[in-house]
Amino acid sequence: MSLGVFHDILSEYFQKEGIKFIPSSVGENFIMCQCMNPQHNDKNPSMSINTDNGDGYCFTCGYEVTLTDFIGECHELSNGAIEALELKATKNRIESLNEDYEEDYQEPIKFTLPKVFRKFNNTSYRGISPEILTKTGVYLSANEYHENKDFRYRVMFPYYQQGKLVGYEGRVLDNRKPKYLRAAGVDTKQVIYPYALIAEKFVPTLFVVEGVMDCLSLWELGYPAICNFGTEYNYGVNKLDMLSEMVGSLVVAFDNDEAGQRKGKILEKKLGNNMLVKNINTTYIGRQFVKSGVNDWNDFLNSQ
Ligand SMILES: [Zn+2]
């Protein structure tokens, strides 16, 4: 592990210009310095500059800089040297984008649902109305309706995204294990569930819950929600991009048990680096949920 390629040239520049900065530790690819916005009288180093590509951003005022914006002036660099710096910065930006993409990319799997299936005929399921069941395409997989016997006799929740089936899971109708079963190969890092409901219009505040039943239960209560598919971080670059376009802020609202609350806090931090995240307890429905003492949102729905 080394410091970023622009680390030395940046600290040299800050020293020369009398700009306060915090030297990076080994393995860090950023350096904190006083904001370079002339309008911002920054007492603490609030600006973070990426030492691999020289891009800077102020956490307080949002001011953005790129390396060659400021470094040429003071270093009396030749045009050729500035061009070389720019080239290096661009190369590193592209490399890091490619790394994100490679990490994110998985060969897509083609999912198909059995042709014959039974719809919910104007019946609700565990407090969820036929309207929401229909809109999200939920159906029953009775004995003969799924080629995989593990999926038979389950309530099936297909994941549709932009009109395409990108996976599904089933919840048992009896007491077999596992209670929930997901189709093999689903890339949950890319799935937004239920896409059809949140894609209708811009969602100012979206709840993030553990499972599909929690999710549909919140919709039933009138609160937009997405499924996190468990308690771990399940967000690829494309999914985050899509969510940023579709929603304002997120409220992490995991189960009402110790693990749920603890994992929720961790997810809040991770998502907070990428998107605006609020805390569940600050919302009216969140306070009601925590106070109610029931374990999950479906129990909460059915206790209302
Ligand atoms: Zn600033």
Boltz pocket constraint, residues with backbone or C-beta under 6 A from the ligand:
constraints:
  - pocket:
      binder: B
      contacts: [[A, 35], [A, 36], [A, 37], [A, 40], [A, 42], [A, 46], [A, 58], [A, 59], [A, 60], [A, 61], [A, 62], [A, 63]]
      max_distance: 6.0
